[in-house]
C-alpha cells in the first residue's frame, strides 16, 4: 500500500499506518457496542467523536467553500452516514472475521475505480497486493465459517 522503495519515508506513511490502526480500533468498537447499544447512540457518538477529532485541523486550514460545493459535501455526508449505518447493521448479524475481508476489499475497488476513472493502470506490486487482500479474505471467510460451525456444535 505504501509502495516500498529505497526513497525515504515521508509523513504520509506513518499517518496511513496510524489511520489503519484507528480504523481497526473503530471497527472493533462498533462490534462491541453493537452488543449493548442502539444504532442511533452508536452513530451519534461516532460522528461526535469524529467531529471533535477533526475540528482542530479544519480550523487551521478552513476556507469557506463555494456555494455549489455544499451539495457535494452534503452528498459525502449522506454516503458516510449510510455506510456507517450499514456497517453497524452488518456487525449486528455477522462476525468480525466474516466482515473484515469485505471491508478491506475497498482496497481492490479503489484501485479498479482509479483505473476506470483516471486510466491509472495498477502496477504489478498493486496487483500483487490486491491478490493478497483477496486471498486473505477467502482464507478468513473459510476460517470464520469453520469457527462459527464449531460454536453451533
N, C-alpha and C positions, 0 to 999 in steps of 0.2 A: 504494500500500500504506500510505503514511503519512498519507493524507487531507490533502493540502496545503491550507493555508488561510492566512489572514492572522495567525492566532494564533502566538505564539512557540512554537518547538520545545521540547519537554521532553527529559529524558534518554532517553525511550523511543525517539525517532527515531535518534539515533546508536547506541544499543545494538542496535536492529534492523538497522541497516546493518552494524554490526560483526559481528553474528551471521550475516548473509547472507554476508559476506566469509569468515568462518571456516568456514561450511558449504561454500562453494565450494572452499576450501583442503582441507577434509577429503575431499570427493568426489574432487578431483584426486589426493590422496594415496592414496586407496583404489585408484583407477585404476592409479597407478604401482606400488603394492605388489602388485596382482593379477598382475603380470607375473613376479614373482620369489618371492613369499611364499605359504605355505599359508594357507587360510582361518582356521584356528584361531589362528595367530600374529597375523594382522591383527585379528581380533576381540579377542584378549587385550590388545593394545596400544591399540586404540581405546577399550575400556572402562576400561583402567588410566589412560590419559591423561585421559579424561572425568571419572573419579572424582577424580583429583588436582586437576584444574582447578576442579571444583565444590565440593570439600571445604571450603575456607576460607569460602565463602558459606554452606554448610549449617551449619557450626559456629557461625556468628554468630547465626543465626536458628532453631537447632534446637529443635523441640518434639516430644516423644515422641508418635508417632501413636497413635490409638485402636487396640485390637486388630483390629477389622474392617477398618481402613484398610490393614493389611499385605496383605490379599487384593488390594485394588486396586493397591497398589504392586507386588506380585508380577506381576499381570496386565500392568501397564505395562512392567515389566522384560522380561517374556517377549515382548511385542509389539515392544519396541525391539530385542531380540535377533533376533527373526525378521526384522524389517525390515533390520537390518544384514547378516544372512546373505544375504538375497535381493539386497541391493544389491551385495555382493561377488560373488555368482554372476553377476549381471547384467553387471557390469563385466568379468568374465572372457570373456563372449561377445558383448558389444556395445560400440560406441564411445561415448565421452562425448557426442558430437554426437547420437547416437540416443537416449541415455538422458536427457539434460538436459530435454527437453520433458516427458517422463513424470514426472521428479522435480518439476519446477515446476508440474505440474498439481495438486499438493497445494493450491495457492492457490485454484484453482477448486473443488475438492472441499470445502475448508474453508468457503468461502462458501456452498456448497449445503447442507452439513450445518448450518451456522449458521442458515440459512433454515428447513430442515426441522425442526430440534430446538427452536430458540428463537424461531421465527417472525420473525426479523430479516430483512426483505426487503433485498437488496443495493441500494445506491444506484446511480445512473447512472454515477458515477465508478468504482465497483467493477465494474459490468458491463463498462464500457469497459476496465478493467484486465484482467479475465478474458479479454475478447476479444483483447487484445494478447498475453496469455500463450498462448492457443490459436493465434493467427496465427503467433507466433514459433515455436511448437512445430512447426507444419506446415511452415514455411519451413526450420527446422533439420533436420527429417527429410528433406525433399527435397534439401537441400544435402548432408546426410550420406550419403544414398543415392547421389548423383552422385559424391561423393568416394570412396566405397567401391567403386563401379564402376570408377573410374579407377585404383585400386590394383590391381585384379584384372588389368587390361589389361597 
